Amino acid sequence: MLSKAARQSLFGGGVLILIGVLWLVNWSVGFSPWVWVAFLAGAGLGAFGLTLADRSDGLMLLAGYVLWAIAGLIALVPSGFLRDEAIACYVLSTIALPFVVIYVQNRARRWALIPAYPLLAVVGVIAVSVIAPAESGRVSDDLISAYVVLVIAIPFFVLYAWDRTRWWALIPGSALAVLGLSFGTWLPWSSVRSSLIAGDAVKVAAALALLIVGVWILVRAFVAEAPSGAAALPGSDEPPAA
């Protein structure tokens, strides 16, 4: 029985050879895109078959996924199902999906969220630009700015929800959330928004934030230094409370 490395080499080499042959023939014949779709889908199916033979062969699983993703792109673009921004969303989503699956299968692999999150965030930007265009036919710059700032703020809140001892994450998260919400003409408090843009309210908010953080640090310090039990009352034979 062939080893895992030998199977991977045979599969990879065979696929590359067939792609080269088809490419050369395509110059003189001019294949339909569906020929490439059929070949890539069949090669992907073969890769998944090798994965079923050896469940530990993650490389074959990834190869099958990539081949099917490319086949899907070639099938959807000429047929008109994917156009313009939708093509970018498809490509970025297919790149992010394996990282999401890696994290879902093993929650200890949090590193997989690092590439997945920004890819999906960019997909969101593209989706916003398509769903909510401005009067000029383009998405509002304020809306894009608000989306980007809020996307940056979300990981800080997630970090705090994951580990409540990391309370400091609420400081940049809240600041970014307020800044993100200050963008956009959809806000009813236009006068407050004007003050934020002018900079006066920002200075006041920054000063209040520093005061709140300072008080919080002092309270935590006094709580940490406080004795664990109360002292016994004079003349009492009872020991201090535990």
C-alpha positions in Angstrom: 0.0 0.0 0.0 1.3 3.4 -0.9 2.4 5.8 1.8 0.6 9.1 2.4 3.5 11.1 0.9 3.5 8.8 -2.2 -0.3 9.2 -2.7 0.0 13.0 -2.4 2.9 13.1 -4.9 1.0 10.9 -7.4 -2.1 12.9 -7.2 -0.5 16.3 -7.4 1.8 15.3 -10.2 -1.1 13.7 -12.2 -3.3 16.7 -11.8 -0.6 19.1 -12.9 0.2 16.9 -16.0 -3.4 16.8 -17.0 -3.8 20.5 -16.6 -0.7 21.1 -18.8 -2.1 18.7 -21.5 -5.5 20.4 -21.4 -3.9 23.8 -21.6 -1.9 22.9 -24.7 -4.9 21.3 -26.4 -7.0 24.4 -25.5 -4.8 26.6 -27.6 -5.8 24.8 -30.8 -9.3 23.5 -29.9 -10.7 26.2 -27.6 -12.5 24.2 -24.8 -15.7 25.3 -23.3 -15.4 26.5 -19.7 -17.5 23.5 -18.7 -14.6 21.2 -19.8 -12.5 22.8 -17.1 -15.3 22.6 -14.6 -15.7 18.9 -15.3 -12.0 18.2 -15.0 -11.5 20.2 -11.8 -14.7 18.8 -10.2 -13.5 15.3 -11.1 -10.0 15.9 -9.7 -11.6 17.3 -6.5 -13.8 14.3 -6.2 -10.6 12.1 -6.5 -8.9 14.1 -3.7 -12.0 13.6 -1.4 -11.9 9.9 -2.2 -8.3 9.7 -1.1 -9.3 11.5 2.1 -12.0 8.9 2.8 -9.3 6.2 2.5 -7.1 8.0 5.0 -8.9 10.5 7.3 -5.7 11.9 8.6 -4.7 13.2 5.2 -5.7 16.8 5.6 -3.7 17.9 2.6 -5.9 15.9 0.2 -9.0 17.3 1.9 -7.7 20.8 1.3 -6.7 20.0 -2.3 -10.2 18.7 -3.0 -11.8 21.9 -1.5 -9.5 24.2 -3.6 -10.3 22.3 -6.8 -14.0 22.4 -6.2 -13.9 26.1 -5.3 -12.1 26.9 -8.6 -14.5 24.7 -10.5 -17.4 26.6 -8.9 -15.9 29.9 -9.8 -15.5 28.9 -13.4 -19.0 27.6 -13.6 -20.7 30.6 -11.9 -18.9 33.5 -13.7 -19.6 32.6 -17.4 -23.2 31.7 -16.5 -23.8 35.1 -15.0 -24.5 34.0 -11.4 -21.4 35.9 -10.2 -20.7 39.4 -11.4 -18.4 42.2 -10.3 -18.4 42.5 -6.5 -20.0 39.0 -6.1 -16.9 37.5 -7.6 -14.7 39.1 -4.9 -17.1 37.9 -2.2 -17.0 34.4 -3.5 -13.2 34.3 -3.6 -12.7 35.8 -0.2 -15.4 33.6 1.4 -13.9 30.4 0.0 -10.5 31.4 1.4 -11.9 32.2 4.8 -14.1 29.1 5.1 -11.3 26.5 5.8 -10.0 28.6 8.7 -13.5 28.8 10.1 -13.8 25.0 9.8 -10.4 24.6 11.5 -11.6 26.6 14.5 -15.0 24.9 14.7 -13.4 21.5 14.8 -11.0 22.5 17.5 -11.7 25.6 19.6 -8.2 25.7 20.9 -7.0 26.7 17.4 -7.9 30.3 17.9 -5.2 31.4 15.5 -7.5 30.3 12.6 -9.7 33.3 13.4 -6.9 35.7 12.7 -7.0 35.2 8.9 -10.7 34.4 8.7 -12.0 37.5 10.5 -10.4 40.2 8.2 -11.4 38.2 5.1 -15.0 38.0 6.2 -14.9 41.7 7.2 -13.8 42.7 3.7 -16.7 40.6 2.3 -18.9 42.6 4.6 -17.5 45.9 3.2 -18.3 44.7 -0.3 -21.8 43.6 0.6 -22.5 47.0 2.3 -21.3 48.8 -0.9 -23.8 46.7 -2.9 -26.8 46.7 -0.6 -26.7 50.3 0.5 -25.4 52.6 -2.3 -25.5 56.3 -2.0 -27.4 58.6 -4.3 -24.4 58.9 -6.5 -24.5 55.1 -7.1 -21.6 54.5 -4.7 -21.8 53.6 -1.0 -21.6 56.5 1.4 -18.1 57.2 2.7 -19.5 57.7 6.2 -21.1 54.2 6.1 -17.9 52.6 5.0 -15.9 54.4 7.7 -18.5 53.4 10.4 -18.4 49.8 9.2 -14.6 49.6 9.3 -14.3 51.2 12.8 -17.0 48.9 14.2 -15.4 45.8 12.7 -12.2 46.8 14.5 -14.1 47.2 17.7 -15.8 43.9 17.8 -12.7 41.7 18.6 -12.2 43.8 21.8 -15.7 43.0 23.0 -15.2 39.3 22.1 -12.0 39.2 24.0 -13.7 40.5 27.1 -16.6 38.1 26.7 -14.1 35.3 26.4 -12.1 36.3 29.5 -13.7 38.7 31.9 -10.4 39.4 33.6 -9.3 41.3 30.5 -11.5 44.3 31.3 -9.1 46.6 29.6 -10.4 45.4 26.3 -13.6 47.4 26.9 -11.7 50.7 26.8 -10.6 50.6 23.1 -13.7 48.6 22.2 -16.0 51.2 23.6 -14.0 54.1 22.2 -14.0 52.6 18.7 -17.8 51.8 19.0 -18.6 55.4 19.9 -16.4 56.6 17.0 -18.0 54.2 14.6 -21.5 55.3 15.6 -20.6 58.9 15.2 -20.2 58.4 11.4 -23.2 58.4 9.2 -26.2 60.7 8.6 -28.6 58.1 10.0 -27.9 59.3 13.6 -30.7 61.4 15.1 -28.4 63.4 17.3 -26.9 65.5 14.5 -25.8 68.2 16.9 -23.8 65.8 19.0 -22.3 64.4 15.9 -21.2 67.9 14.8 -19.6 68.4 18.1 -17.8 65.1 17.8 -16.5 66.1 14.4 -15.5 69.5 15.7 -13.5 67.8 18.4 -15.0 69.5 21.5 -17.0 66.5 22.6 -14.1 64.2 21.9 -12.0 66.1 24.4 -14.7 65.9 27.1 -15.3 62.2 26.4 -11.6 61.5 26.7 -11.3 63.3 30.0 -14.3 61.5 31.4 -12.9 58.2 30.2 -9.6 58.9 32.0 -11.4 59.7 35.2 -13.5 56.6 35.0 -10.5 54.4 34.3 -8.5 56.0 37.1 -11.4 55.5 39.7 -11.7 51.9 38.5 -8.0 51.2 39.0 -8.1 52.7 42.5 -11.1 50.7 43.5 -9.5 47.5 42.3 -6.3 48.3 44.2 -8.2 49.0 47.5 -10.3 45.8 47.1 -7.1 43.8 46.5 -5.4 45.3 49.6 -8.5 44.8 51.9 -8.1 42.1 54.6 -10.0 38.9 53.9 -11.9 38.9 57.3 -13.3 41.5 59.6 -11.6 42.2 62.9 -13.3 40.8 66.1 -15.3 43.3 68.2 -13.7 44.5 71.5 -14.7 42.3 74.4 -16.0 39.6 72.1 -14.7 36.0 72.4 -15.7 35.3 68.8 -13.0 34.9 66.2 -12.9 37.2 63.2 -15.3 36.4 60.5 -13.9 34.1 57.8 
